[in-house]
Amino acid sequence: MKFLYVTFVSAAVATLLSAAVQTGAKPIFERTSPSLARMTYEREGDMVVLTIIAGGIPNGASTAADCAIRIRGLQGGDDVVRGEVVPWYSGTTRVTTDDIGPDAIRVDVAIGPDGARVTDYGAAAKLCGMGSQLDGLYQRISG
């Protein structure tokens, strides 16, 4: 039963961004451990907008729900996006200014030719269920 539940969570994460992968419109990055996660990259003028959707770390019936955040920030000459979590609504996920609170929640993403390394400074702990993790190495899968 544990395997089926984890497969369901992973399938939900994979389905959420499948349209973006098919169009190839944006660079897409994927992490497979400790749970499946995908990240999209897009530009809004000088700013970079990253959307991360991660499944909970597999733990049977105690597996956390999917976690989704959007980050906005500048990409420096060192290719690190020093971003802050911003409010957004996706139809299945809503992050409000009240959820974020008065203090910015920082997430840094170092982007290279083959992938990206995400460093979370509190987004998962504040906005996601216990057992969620956004940190890690994401491999480029398209774009």
KELUMSE-67117 format. One record per atom (N, C-alpha, C): residue number from 1; residue in three letters; chain; y, x, z. Coordinates in steps of 0.05 Angstrom, whole numbers, plus 5000, padded with zeros to 4 digits. Example, Ala and Ser with C-alpha at 12.3 -4.5 7.8 and 13.67 -1.06 7.14 Angstrom:
<rs>
+-----+-----+-------+------+------+------+
!   n ! res ! chain !    v !    u !    w !
+-----+-----+-------+------+------+------+
!   1 ! ALA !     A ! 4886 ! 5264 ! 5156 !
!   1 ! ALA !     A ! 4910 ! 5246 ! 5156 !
!   1 ! ALA !     A ! 4934 ! 5264 ! 5156 !
!   2 ! SER !     A ! 4955 ! 5257 ! 5142 !
!   2 ! SER !     A ! 4979 ! 5273 ! 5143 !
!   2 ! SER !     A ! 5001 ! 5258 ! 5157 !
+-----+-----+-------+------+------+------+
</rs>
This chain:
<rs>
+-----+-----+-------+------+------+------+
!   n ! res ! chain !    v !    u !    w !
+-----+-----+-------+------+------+------+
!   1 ! MET !     A ! 4976 ! 5016 ! 5000 !
!   1 ! MET !     A ! 5000 ! 5000 ! 5000 !
!   1 ! MET !     A ! 5025 ! 5017 ! 5000 !
!   2 ! LYS !     A ! 5025 ! 5040 ! 5014 !
!   2 ! LYS !     A ! 5048 ! 5057 ! 5015 !
!   2 ! LYS !     A ! 5056 ! 5067 ! 4987 !
!   3 ! PHE !     A ! 5037 ! 5074 ! 4971 !
!   3 ! PHE !     A ! 5042 ! 5084 ! 4944 !
!   3 ! PHE !     A ! 5056 ! 5063 ! 4927 !
!   4 ! LEU !     A ! 5046 ! 5038 ! 4929 !
!   4 ! LEU !     A ! 5058 ! 5016 ! 4913 !
!   4 ! LEU !     A ! 5087 ! 5011 ! 4921 !
!   5 ! TYR !     A ! 5093 ! 5012 ! 4946 !
!   5 ! TYR !     A ! 5121 ! 5008 ! 4956 !
!   5 ! TYR !     A ! 5139 ! 5030 ! 4945 !
!   6 ! VAL !     A ! 5131 ! 5055 ! 4948 !
!   6 ! VAL !     A ! 5147 ! 5077 ! 4938 !
!   6 ! VAL !     A ! 5151 ! 5075 ! 4908 !
!   7 ! THR !     A ! 5131 ! 5068 ! 4893 !
!   7 ! THR !     A ! 5133 ! 5064 ! 4864 !
!   7 ! THR !     A ! 5153 ! 5043 ! 4858 !
!   8 ! PHE !     A ! 5153 ! 5021 ! 4873 !
!   8 ! PHE !     A ! 5173 ! 4999 ! 4868 !
!   8 ! PHE !     A ! 5201 ! 5009 ! 4872 !
!   9 ! VAL !     A ! 5206 ! 5024 ! 4894 !
!   9 ! VAL !     A ! 5233 ! 5034 ! 4899 !
!   9 ! VAL !     A ! 5242 ! 5053 ! 4877 !
!  10 ! SER !     A ! 5224 ! 5071 ! 4868 !
!  10 ! SER !     A ! 5231 ! 5090 ! 4847 !
!  10 ! SER !     A ! 5236 ! 5076 ! 4821 !
!  11 ! ALA !     A ! 5221 ! 5055 ! 4815 !
!  11 ! ALA !     A ! 5225 ! 5040 ! 4790 !
!  11 ! ALA !     A ! 5252 ! 5026 ! 4790 !
!  12 ! ALA !     A ! 5260 ! 5016 ! 4813 !
!  12 ! ALA !     A ! 5286 ! 5002 ! 4815 !
!  12 ! ALA !     A ! 5309 ! 5022 ! 4810 !
!  13 ! VAL !     A ! 5307 ! 5046 ! 4821 !
!  13 ! VAL !     A ! 5327 ! 5066 ! 4816 !
!  13 ! VAL !     A ! 5328 ! 5074 ! 4786 !
!  14 ! ALA !     A ! 5305 ! 5078 ! 4775 !
!  14 ! ALA !     A ! 5303 ! 5086 ! 4747 !
!  14 ! ALA !     A ! 5314 ! 5065 ! 4728 !
!  15 ! THR !     A ! 5309 ! 5039 ! 4734 !
!  15 ! THR !     A ! 5318 ! 5017 ! 4717 !
!  15 ! THR !     A ! 5348 ! 5015 ! 4718 !
!  16 ! LEU !     A ! 5360 ! 5020 ! 4741 !
!  16 ! LEU !     A ! 5389 ! 5016 ! 4745 !
!  16 ! LEU !     A ! 5406 ! 5031 ! 4725 !
!  17 ! LEU !     A ! 5398 ! 5055 ! 4718 !
!  17 ! LEU !     A ! 5414 ! 5072 ! 4700 !
!  17 ! LEU !     A ! 5401 ! 5076 ! 4672 !
!  18 ! SER !     A ! 5380 ! 5060 ! 4666 !
!  18 ! SER !     A ! 5366 ! 5065 ! 4641 !
!  18 ! SER !     A ! 5383 ! 5060 ! 4616 !
!  19 ! ALA !     A ! 5402 ! 5041 ! 4617 !
!  19 ! ALA !     A ! 5419 ! 5036 ! 4594 !
!  19 ! ALA !     A ! 5436 ! 5060 ! 4588 !
!  20 ! ALA !     A ! 5446 ! 5074 ! 4608 !
!  20 ! ALA !     A ! 5463 ! 5098 ! 4604 !
!  20 ! ALA !     A ! 5446 ! 5120 ! 4591 !
!  21 ! VAL !     A ! 5421 ! 5123 ! 4600 !
!  21 ! VAL !     A ! 5404 ! 5144 ! 4588 !
!  21 ! VAL !     A ! 5399 ! 5138 ! 4559 !
!  22 ! GLN !     A ! 5394 ! 5113 ! 4552 !
!  22 ! GLN !     A ! 5387 ! 5106 ! 4524 !
!  22 ! GLN !     A ! 5411 ! 5110 ! 4506 !
!  23 ! THR !     A ! 5435 ! 5105 ! 4515 !
!  23 ! THR !     A ! 5458 ! 5108 ! 4497 !
!  23 ! THR !     A ! 5466 ! 5137 ! 4494 !
!  24 ! GLY !     A ! 5460 ! 5153 ! 4514 !
!  24 ! GLY !     A ! 5468 ! 5181 ! 4514 !
!  24 ! GLY !     A ! 5498 ! 5185 ! 4516 !
!  25 ! ALA !     A ! 5512 ! 5164 ! 4524 !
!  25 ! ALA !     A ! 5541 ! 5165 ! 4525 !
!  25 ! ALA !     A ! 5552 ! 5184 ! 4546 !
!  26 ! LYS !     A ! 5537 ! 5187 ! 4568 !
!  26 ! LYS !     A ! 5546 ! 5204 ! 4590 !
!  26 ! LYS !     A ! 5524 ! 5223 ! 4598 !
!  27 ! PRO !     A ! 5532 ! 5246 ! 4608 !
!  27 ! PRO !     A ! 5512 ! 5264 ! 4619 !
!  27 ! PRO !     A ! 5498 ! 5250 ! 4642 !
!  28 ! ILE !     A ! 5471 ! 5252 ! 4643 !
!  28 ! ILE !     A ! 5455 ! 5240 ! 4664 !
!  28 ! ILE !     A ! 5439 ! 5263 ! 4677 !
!  29 ! PHE !     A ! 5438 ! 5262 ! 4703 !
!  29 ! PHE !     A ! 5424 ! 5282 ! 4719 !
!  29 ! PHE !     A ! 5404 ! 5267 ! 4736 !
!  30 ! GLU !     A ! 5380 ! 5279 ! 4741 !
!  30 ! GLU !     A ! 5359 ! 5266 ! 4757 !
!  30 ! GLU !     A ! 5348 ! 5286 ! 4777 !
!  31 ! ARG !     A ! 5343 ! 5275 ! 4801 !
!  31 ! ARG !     A ! 5330 ! 5289 ! 4822 !
!  31 ! ARG !     A ! 5303 ! 5275 ! 4828 !
!  32 ! THR !     A ! 5282 ! 5291 ! 4832 !
!  32 ! THR !     A ! 5256 ! 5279 ! 4837 !
!  32 ! THR !     A ! 5246 ! 5282 ! 4865 !
!  33 ! SER !     A ! 5260 ! 5299 ! 4881 !
!  33 ! SER !     A ! 5251 ! 5304 ! 4908 !
!  33 ! SER !     A ! 5275 ! 5306 ! 4926 !
!  34 ! PRO !     A ! 5275 ! 5295 ! 4950 !
!  34 ! PRO !     A ! 5253 ! 5282 ! 4964 !
!  34 ! PRO !     A ! 5248 ! 5254 ! 4955 !
!  35 ! SER !     A ! 5266 ! 5243 ! 4938 !
!  35 ! SER !     A ! 5262 ! 5216 ! 4927 !
!  35 ! SER !     A ! 5276 ! 5216 ! 4899 !
!  36 ! LEU !     A ! 5269 ! 5197 ! 4883 !
!  36 ! LEU !     A ! 5281 ! 5195 ! 4857 !
!  36 ! LEU !     A ! 5311 ! 5188 ! 4859 !
!  37 ! ALA !     A ! 5328 ! 5202 ! 4845 !
!  37 ! ALA !     A ! 5357 ! 5196 ! 4845 !
!  37 ! ALA !     A ! 5368 ! 5203 ! 4817 !
!  38 ! ARG !     A ! 5388 ! 5188 ! 4809 !
!  38 ! ARG !     A ! 5402 ! 5194 ! 4784 !
!  38 ! ARG !     A ! 5432 ! 5195 ! 4788 !
!  39 ! MET !     A ! 5445 ! 5211 ! 4772 !
!  39 ! MET !     A ! 5474 ! 5214 ! 4774 !
!  39 ! MET !     A ! 5485 ! 5214 ! 4746 !
!  40 ! THR !     A ! 5506 ! 5198 ! 4742 !
!  40 ! THR !     A ! 5521 ! 5198 ! 4716 !
!  40 ! THR !     A ! 5547 ! 5213 ! 4720 !
!  41 ! TYR !     A ! 5557 ! 5224 ! 4698 !
!  41 ! TYR !     A ! 5581 ! 5240 ! 4698 !
!  41 ! TYR !     A ! 5599 ! 5228 ! 4676 !
!  42 ! GLU !     A ! 5624 ! 5222 ! 4684 !
!  42 ! GLU !     A ! 5644 ! 5213 ! 4664 !
!  42 ! GLU !     A ! 5671 ! 5223 ! 4672 !
!  43 ! ARG !     A ! 5689 ! 5223 ! 4652 !
!  43 ! ARG !     A ! 5717 ! 5232 ! 4657 !
!  43 ! ARG !     A ! 5736 ! 5208 ! 4655 !
!  44 ! GLU !     A ! 5756 ! 5209 ! 4673 !
!  44 ! GLU !     A ! 5779 ! 5191 ! 4672 !
!  44 ! GLU !     A ! 5804 ! 5208 ! 4672 !
!  45 ! GLY !     A ! 5813 ! 5216 ! 4649 !
!  45 ! GLY !     A ! 5835 ! 5235 ! 4648 !
!  45 ! GLY !     A ! 5827 ! 5262 ! 4659 !
!  46 ! ASP !     A ! 5842 ! 5272 ! 4679 !
!  46 ! ASP !     A ! 5835 ! 5298 ! 4691 !
!  46 ! ASP !     A ! 5814 ! 5295 ! 4713 !
!  47 ! MET !     A ! 5808 ! 5271 ! 4720 !
!  47 ! MET !     A ! 5789 ! 5266 ! 4742 !
!  47 ! MET !     A ! 5760 ! 5263 ! 4731 !
!  48 ! VAL !     A ! 5741 ! 5270 ! 4748 !
!  48 ! VAL !     A ! 5713 ! 5266 ! 4742 !
!  48 ! VAL !     A ! 5703 ! 5244 ! 4760 !
!  49 ! VAL !     A ! 5687 ! 5226 ! 4749 !
!  49 ! VAL !     A ! 5675 ! 5204 ! 4765 !
!  49 ! VAL !     A ! 5645 ! 5207 ! 4763 !
!  50 ! LEU !     A ! 5632 ! 5210 ! 4786 !
!  50 ! LEU !     A ! 5603 ! 5213 ! 4788 !
!  50 ! LEU !     A ! 5592 ! 5189 ! 4803 !
!  51 ! THR !     A ! 5571 ! 5177 ! 4792 !
!  51 ! THR !     A ! 5557 ! 5155 ! 4806 !
!  51 ! THR !     A ! 5529 ! 5164 ! 4812 !
!  52 ! ILE !     A ! 5522 ! 5163 ! 4838 !
!  52 ! ILE !     A ! 5495 ! 5171 ! 4846 !
!  52 ! ILE !     A ! 5481 ! 5147 ! 4858 !
!  53 ! ILE !     A ! 5456 ! 5143 ! 4848 !
!  53 ! ILE !     A ! 5438 ! 5122 ! 4858 !
!  53 ! ILE !     A ! 5412 ! 5136 ! 4866 !
!  54 ! ALA !     A ! 5406 ! 5134 ! 4892 !
!  54 ! ALA !     A ! 5382 ! 5148 ! 4902 !
!  54 ! ALA !     A ! 5364 ! 5128 ! 4917 !
!  55 ! GLY !     A ! 5338 ! 5131 ! 4912 !
!  55 ! GLY !     A ! 5318 ! 5116 ! 4927 !
!  55 ! GLY !     A ! 5315 ! 5128 ! 4955 !
!  56 ! GLY !     A ! 5306 ! 5112 ! 4974 !
!  56 ! GLY !     A ! 5301 ! 5123 ! 5001 !
!  56 ! GLY !     A ! 5278 ! 5143 ! 5001 !
!  57 ! ILE !     A ! 5279 ! 5161 ! 5020 !
!  57 ! ILE !     A ! 5257 ! 5180 ! 5022 !
!  57 ! ILE !     A ! 5232 ! 5165 ! 5029 !
!  58 ! PRO !     A ! 5210 ! 5168 ! 5013 !
!  58 ! PRO !     A ! 5186 ! 5153 ! 5017 !
!  58 ! PRO !     A ! 5175 ! 5154 ! 5046 !
!  59 ! ASN !     A ! 5172 ! 5131 ! 5058 !
!  59 ! ASN !     A ! 5162 ! 5129 ! 5086 !
!  59 ! ASN !     A ! 5148 ! 5102 ! 5090 !
!  60 ! GLY !     A ! 5132 ! 5094 ! 5071 !
!  60 ! GLY !     A ! 5117 ! 5069 ! 5073 !
!  60 ! GLY !     A ! 5136 ! 5045 ! 5076 !
!  61 ! ALA !     A ! 5129 ! 5027 ! 5094 !
!  61 ! ALA !     A ! 5145 ! 5003 ! 5098 !
!  61 ! ALA !     A ! 5172 ! 5009 ! 5110 !
!  62 ! SER !     A ! 5175 ! 5033 ! 5120 !
!  62 ! SER !     A ! 5201 ! 5041 ! 5132 !
!  62 ! SER !     A ! 5219 ! 5056 ! 5112 !
!  63 ! THR !     A ! 5212 ! 5056 ! 5087 !
!  63 ! THR !     A ! 5228 ! 5069 ! 5066 !
!  63 ! THR !     A ! 5255 ! 5055 ! 5065 !
!  64 ! ALA !     A ! 5277 ! 5070 ! 5065 !
!  64 ! ALA !     A ! 5304 ! 5059 ! 5063 !
!  64 ! ALA !     A ! 5309 ! 5047 ! 5036 !
!  65 ! ALA !     A ! 5327 ! 5028 ! 5035 !
!  65 ! ALA !     A ! 5335 ! 5016 ! 5009 !
!  65 ! ALA !     A ! 5349 ! 5036 ! 4992 !
!  66 ! ASP !     A ! 5352 ! 5030 ! 4967 !
!  66 ! ASP !     A ! 5367 ! 5048 ! 4949 !
!  66 ! ASP !     A ! 5396 ! 5052 ! 4959 !
!  67 ! CYS !     A ! 5407 ! 5075 ! 4954 !
!  67 ! CYS !     A ! 5434 ! 5081 ! 4962 !
!  67 ! CYS !     A ! 5450 ! 5088 ! 4937 !
!  68 ! ALA !     A ! 5474 ! 5076 ! 4935 !
!  68 ! ALA !     A ! 5491 ! 5081 ! 4912 !
!  68 ! ALA !     A ! 5519 ! 5087 ! 4920 !
!  69 ! ILE !     A ! 5531 ! 5108 ! 4909 !
!  69 ! ILE !     A ! 5559 ! 5115 ! 4915 !
!  69 ! ILE !     A ! 5572 ! 5124 ! 4890 !
!  70 ! ARG !     A ! 5598 ! 5122 ! 4890 !
!  70 ! ARG !     A ! 5615 ! 5133 ! 4868 !
!  70 ! ARG !     A ! 5634 ! 5153 ! 4880 !
!  71 ! ILE !     A ! 5637 ! 5176 ! 4866 !
!  71 ! ILE !     A ! 5653 ! 5198 ! 4875 !
!  71 ! ILE !     A ! 5674 ! 5203 ! 4854 !
!  72 ! ARG !     A ! 5699 ! 5209 ! 4862 !
!  72 ! ARG !     A ! 5720 ! 5215 ! 4843 !
!  72 ! ARG !     A ! 5734 ! 5240 ! 4853 !
!  73 ! GLY !     A ! 5738 ! 5260 ! 4834 !
!  73 ! GLY !     A ! 5752 ! 5284 ! 4842 !
!  73 ! GLY !     A ! 5757 ! 5302 ! 4818 !
!  74 ! LEU !     A ! 5771 ! 5324 ! 4824 !
!  74 ! LEU !     A ! 5777 ! 5344 ! 4803 !
!  74 ! LEU !     A ! 5754 ! 5363 ! 4801 !
!  75 ! GLN !     A ! 5749 ! 5373 ! 4777 !
!  75 ! GLN !     A ! 5729 ! 5394 ! 4772 !
!  75 ! GLN !     A ! 5744 ! 5420 ! 4769 !
!  76 ! GLY !     A ! 5740 ! 5438 ! 4788 !
!  76 ! GLY !     A ! 5754 ! 5464 ! 4787 !
!  76 ! GLY !     A ! 5743 ! 5483 ! 4766 !
!  77 ! GLY !     A ! 5757 ! 5506 ! 4764 !
!  77 ! GLY !     A ! 5748 ! 5526 ! 4745 !
!  77 ! GLY !     A ! 5720 ! 5537 ! 4752 !
!  78 ! ASP !     A ! 5712 ! 5533 ! 4777 !
!  78 ! ASP !     A ! 5685 ! 5542 ! 4785 !
!  78 ! ASP !     A ! 5664 ! 5521 ! 4779 !
!  79 ! ASP !     A ! 5672 ! 5499 ! 4764 !
!  79 ! ASP !     A ! 5655 ! 5477 ! 4757 !
!  79 ! ASP !     A ! 5644 ! 5460 ! 4780 !
!  80 ! VAL !     A ! 5658 ! 5462 ! 4803 !
!  80 ! VAL !     A ! 5651 ! 5445 ! 4826 !
!  80 ! VAL !     A ! 5670 ! 5421 ! 4827 !
!  81 ! VAL !     A ! 5658 ! 5397 ! 4827 !
!  81 ! VAL !     A ! 5674 ! 5373 ! 4831 !
!  81 ! VAL !     A ! 5676 ! 5369 ! 4861 !
!  82 ! ARG !     A ! 5700 ! 5371 ! 4871 !
!  82 ! ARG !     A ! 5705 ! 5366 ! 4899 !
!  82 ! ARG !     A ! 5716 ! 5337 ! 4901 !
!  83 ! GLY !     A ! 5697 ! 5319 ! 4906 !
!  83 ! GLY !     A ! 5703 ! 5291 ! 4905 !
!  83 ! GLY !     A ! 5703 ! 5276 ! 4931 !
!  84 ! GLU !     A ! 5714 ! 5252 ! 4930 !
!  84 ! GLU !     A ! 5713 ! 5234 ! 4952 !
!  84 ! GLU !     A ! 5700 ! 5208 ! 4943 !
!  85 ! VAL !     A ! 5686 ! 5195 ! 4962 !
!  85 ! VAL !     A ! 5674 ! 5169 ! 4956 !
!  85 ! VAL !     A ! 5696 ! 5149 ! 4952 !
!  86 ! VAL !     A ! 5694 ! 5133 ! 4931 !
!  86 ! VAL !     A ! 5714 ! 5112 ! 4925 !
!  86 ! VAL !     A ! 5701 ! 5085 ! 4925 !
!  87 ! PRO !     A ! 5717 ! 5064 ! 4930 !
!  87 ! PRO !     A ! 5706 ! 5037 ! 4929 !
!  87 ! PRO !     A ! 5697 ! 5030 ! 4901 !
!  88 ! TRP !     A ! 5675 ! 5014 ! 4899 !
!  88 ! TRP !     A ! 5666 ! 5004 ! 4872 !
!  88 ! TRP !     A ! 5646 ! 4982 ! 4876 !
!  89 ! TYR !     A ! 5642 ! 4967 ! 4854 !
!  89 ! TYR !     A ! 5624 ! 4945 ! 4854 !
!  89 ! TYR !     A ! 5608 ! 4946 ! 4828 !
!  90 ! SER !     A ! 5581 ! 4944 ! 4830 !
!  90 ! SER !     A ! 5564 ! 4947 ! 4807 !
!  90 ! SER !     A ! 5549 ! 4922 ! 4799 !
!  91 ! GLY !     A ! 5552 ! 4901 ! 4814 !
!  91 ! GLY !     A ! 5536 ! 4877 ! 4810 !
!  91 ! GLY !     A ! 5514 ! 4875 ! 4830 !
!  92 ! THR !     A ! 5503 ! 4898 ! 4838 !
!  92 ! THR !     A ! 5482 ! 4899 ! 4858 !
!  92 ! THR !     A ! 5491 ! 4915 ! 4883 !
!  93 ! THR !     A ! 5512 ! 4930 ! 4880 !
!  93 ! THR !     A ! 5522 ! 4947 ! 4902 !
!  93 ! THR !     A ! 5552 ! 4944 ! 4905 !
!  94 ! ARG !     A ! 5561 ! 4943 ! 4929 !
!  94 ! ARG !     A ! 5590 ! 4942 ! 4934 !
!  94 ! ARG !     A ! 5596 ! 4961 ! 4957 !
!  95 ! VAL !     A ! 5616 ! 4979 ! 4952 !
!  95 ! VAL !     A ! 5627 ! 4997 ! 4972 !
!  95 ! VAL !     A ! 5656 ! 4991 ! 4973 !
!  96 ! THR !     A ! 5666 ! 4982 ! 4997 !
!  96 ! THR !     A ! 5694 ! 4975 ! 5000 !
!  96 ! THR !     A ! 5709 ! 4996 ! 5015 !
!  97 ! THR !     A ! 5735 ! 4993 ! 5016 !
!  97 ! THR !     A ! 5752 ! 5012 ! 5031 !
!  97 ! THR !     A ! 5745 ! 5009 ! 5061 !
!  98 ! ASP !     A ! 5738 ! 4985 ! 5070 !
!  98 ! ASP !     A ! 5729 ! 4982 ! 5098 !
!  98 ! ASP !     A ! 5704 ! 4997 ! 5104 !
!  99 ! ASP !     A ! 5685 ! 4997 ! 5084 !
!  99 ! ASP !     A ! 5660 ! 5013 ! 5088 !
!  99 ! ASP !     A ! 5666 ! 5043 ! 5091 !
! 100 ! ILE !     A ! 5684 ! 5052 ! 5074 !
! 100 ! ILE !     A ! 5691 ! 5081 ! 5074 !
! 100 ! ILE !     A ! 5706 ! 5088 ! 5099 !
! 101 ! GLY !     A ! 5725 ! 5071 ! 5108 !
! 101 ! GLY !     A ! 5740 ! 5076 ! 5132 !
! 101 ! GLY !     A ! 5765 ! 5092 ! 5126 !
! 102 ! PRO !     A ! 5780 ! 5099 ! 5147 !
! 102 ! PRO !     A ! 5806 ! 5113 ! 5144 !
! 102 ! PRO !     A ! 5804 ! 5142 ! 5135 !
! 103 ! ASP !     A ! 5781 ! 5155 ! 5141 !
! 103 ! ASP !     A ! 5778 ! 5183 ! 5134 !
! 103 ! ASP !     A ! 5761 ! 5186 ! 5109 !
! 104 ! ALA !     A ! 5770 ! 5203 ! 5091 !
! 104 ! ALA !     A ! 5756 ! 5208 ! 5066 !
! 104 ! ALA !     A ! 5728 ! 5218 ! 5071 !
! 105 ! ILE !     A ! 5709 ! 5210 ! 5054 !
! 105 ! ILE !     A ! 5682 ! 5220 ! 5056 !
! 105 ! ILE !     A ! 5678 ! 5238 ! 5032 !
! 106 ! ARG !     A ! 5674 ! 5263 ! 5037 !
! 106 ! ARG !     A ! 5672 ! 5283 ! 5016 !
! 106 ! ARG !     A ! 5644 ! 5288 ! 5006 !
! 107 ! VAL !     A ! 5642 ! 5292 ! 4980 !
! 107 ! VAL !     A ! 5617 ! 5301 ! 4967 !
! 107 ! VAL !     A ! 5624 ! 5321 ! 4946 !
! 108 ! ASP !     A ! 5612 ! 5344 ! 4947 !
! 108 ! ASP !     A ! 5617 ! 5365 ! 4927 !
! 108 ! ASP !     A ! 5593 ! 5366 ! 4908 !
! 109 ! VAL !     A ! 5599 ! 5370 ! 4882 !
! 109 ! VAL !     A ! 5578 ! 5372 ! 4862 !
! 109 ! VAL !     A ! 5583 ! 5397 ! 4844 !
! 110 ! ALA !     A ! 5566 ! 5417 ! 4846 !
! 110 ! ALA !     A ! 5568 ! 5441 ! 4830 !
! 110 ! ALA !     A ! 5552 ! 5436 ! 4804 !
! 111 ! ILE !     A ! 5566 ! 5436 ! 4781 !
! 111 ! ILE !     A ! 5554 ! 5429 ! 4756 !
! 111 ! ILE !     A ! 5549 ! 5454 ! 4739 !
! 112 ! GLY !     A ! 5525 ! 5458 ! 4729 !
! 112 ! GLY !     A ! 5518 ! 5480 ! 4712 !
! 112 ! GLY !     A ! 5506 ! 5469 ! 4686 !
! 113 ! PRO !     A ! 5498 ! 5487 ! 4668 !
! 113 ! PRO !     A ! 5488 ! 5478 ! 4642 !
! 113 ! PRO !     A ! 5461 ! 5463 ! 4644 !
! 114 ! ASP !     A ! 5445 ! 5468 ! 4664 !
! 114 ! ASP !     A ! 5419 ! 5455 ! 4666 !
! 114 ! ASP !     A ! 5418 ! 5434 ! 4687 !
! 115 ! GLY !     A ! 5438 ! 5433 ! 4705 !
! 115 ! GLY !     A ! 5436 ! 5414 ! 4727 !
! 115 ! GLY !     A ! 5460 ! 5414 ! 4745 !
! 116 ! ALA !     A ! 5457 ! 5401 ! 4767 !
! 116 ! ALA !     A ! 5479 ! 5399 ! 4787 !
! 116 ! ALA !     A ! 5468 ! 5399 ! 4815 !
! 117 ! ARG !     A ! 5483 ! 5412 ! 4833 !
! 117 ! ARG !     A ! 5475 ! 5412 ! 4861 !
! 117 ! ARG !     A ! 5494 ! 5395 ! 4877 !
! 118 ! VAL !     A ! 5484 ! 5375 ! 4890 !
! 118 ! VAL !     A ! 5500 ! 5356 ! 4906 !
! 118 ! VAL !     A ! 5499 ! 5365 ! 4935 !
! 119 ! THR !     A ! 5523 ! 5366 ! 4947 !
! 119 ! THR !     A ! 5526 ! 5372 ! 4976 !
! 119 ! THR !     A ! 5541 ! 5348 ! 4988 !
! 120 ! ASP !     A ! 5528 ! 5334 ! 5005 !
! 120 ! ASP !     A ! 5539 ! 5310 ! 5017 !
! 120 ! ASP !     A ! 5549 ! 5316 ! 5045 !
! 121 ! TYR !     A ! 5574 ! 5309 ! 5050 !
! 121 ! TYR !     A ! 5586 ! 5314 ! 5076 !
! 121 ! TYR !     A ! 5589 ! 5288 ! 5093 !
! 122 ! GLY !     A ! 5570 ! 5270 ! 5091 !
! 122 ! GLY !     A ! 5569 ! 5247 ! 5108 !
! 122 ! GLY !     A ! 5567 ! 5220 ! 5094 !
! 123 ! ALA !     A ! 5567 ! 5219 ! 5067 !
! 123 ! ALA !     A ! 5566 ! 5194 ! 5053 !
! 123 ! ALA !     A ! 5540 ! 5179 ! 5059 !
! 124 ! ALA !     A ! 5517 ! 5192 ! 5057 !
! 124 ! ALA !     A ! 5491 ! 5179 ! 5061 !
! 124 ! ALA !     A ! 5490 ! 5169 ! 5090 !
! 125 ! ALA !     A ! 5499 ! 5185 ! 5109 !
! 125 ! ALA !     A ! 5497 ! 5178 ! 5137 !
! 125 ! ALA !     A ! 5515 ! 5153 ! 5143 !
! 126 ! LYS !     A ! 5537 ! 5151 ! 5130 !
! 126 ! LYS !     A ! 5556 ! 5129 ! 5135 !
! 126 ! LYS !     A ! 5550 ! 5104 ! 5118 !
! 127 ! LEU !     A ! 5542 ! 5107 ! 5093 !
! 127 ! LEU !     A ! 5541 ! 5085 ! 5075 !
! 127 ! LEU !     A ! 5513 ! 5076 ! 5067 !
! 128 ! CYS !     A ! 5492 ! 5091 ! 5074 !
! 128 ! CYS !     A ! 5465 ! 5085 ! 5066 !
! 128 ! CYS !     A ! 5447 ! 5081 ! 5090 !
! 129 ! GLY !     A ! 5423 ! 5070 ! 5085 !
! 129 ! GLY !     A ! 5404 ! 5066 ! 5106 !
! 129 ! GLY !     A ! 5393 ! 5092 ! 5116 !
! 130 ! MET !     A ! 5383 ! 5091 ! 5141 !
! 130 ! MET !     A ! 5370 ! 5115 ! 5153 !
! 130 ! MET !     A ! 5346 ! 5122 ! 5136 !
! 131 ! GLY !     A ! 5345 ! 5148 ! 5129 !
! 131 ! GLY !     A ! 5323 ! 5157 ! 5111 !
! 131 ! GLY !     A ! 5332 ! 5160 ! 5082 !
! 132 ! SER !     A ! 5359 ! 5158 ! 5078 !
! 132 ! SER !     A ! 5370 ! 5163 ! 5051 !
! 132 ! SER !     A ! 5381 ! 5191 ! 5050 !
! 133 ! GLN !     A ! 5380 ! 5203 ! 5027 !
! 133 ! GLN !     A ! 5391 ! 5230 ! 5023 !
! 133 ! GLN !     A ! 5402 ! 5232 ! 4995 !
! 134 ! LEU !     A ! 5426 ! 5243 ! 4993 !
! 134 ! LEU !     A ! 5439 ! 5247 ! 4967 !
! 134 ! LEU !     A ! 5438 ! 5276 ! 4958 !
! 135 ! ASP !     A ! 5437 ! 5294 ! 4978 !
! 135 ! ASP !     A ! 5437 ! 5323 ! 4972 !
! 135 ! ASP !     A ! 5414 ! 5331 ! 4954 !
! 136 ! GLY !     A ! 5418 ! 5353 ! 4940 !
! 136 ! GLY !     A ! 5396 ! 5364 ! 4925 !
! 136 ! GLY !     A ! 5403 ! 5374 ! 4898 !
! 137 ! LEU !     A ! 5383 ! 5384 ! 4884 !
! 137 ! LEU !     A ! 5387 ! 5394 ! 4857 !
! 137 ! LEU !     A ! 5379 ! 5372 ! 4837 !
! 138 ! TYR !     A ! 5397 ! 5365 ! 4819 !
! 138 ! TYR !     A ! 5393 ! 5345 ! 4799 !
! 138 ! TYR !     A ! 5391 ! 5359 ! 4772 !
! 139 ! GLN !     A ! 5370 ! 5355 ! 4757 !
! 139 ! GLN !     A ! 5366 ! 5367 ! 4730 !
! 139 ! GLN !     A ! 5380 ! 5349 ! 4709 !
! 140 ! ARG !     A ! 5393 ! 5362 ! 4690 !
! 140 ! ARG !     A ! 5405 ! 5347 ! 4668 !
! 140 ! ARG !     A ! 5383 ! 5335 ! 4650 !
! 141 ! ILE !     A ! 5384 ! 5309 ! 4645 !
! 141 ! ILE !     A ! 5363 ! 5297 ! 4628 !
! 141 ! ILE !     A ! 5375 ! 5286 ! 4602 !
! 142 ! SER !     A ! 5401 ! 5284 ! 4600 !
! 142 ! SER !     A ! 5414 ! 5275 ! 4575 !
! 142 ! SER !     A ! 5444 ! 5282 ! 4576 !
! 143 ! GLY !     A ! 5456 ! 5280 ! 4552 !
! 143 ! GLY !     A ! 5485 ! 5284 ! 4550 !
! 143 ! GLY !     A ! 5494 ! 5312 ! 4549 !
+-----+-----+-------+------+------+------+
</rs>
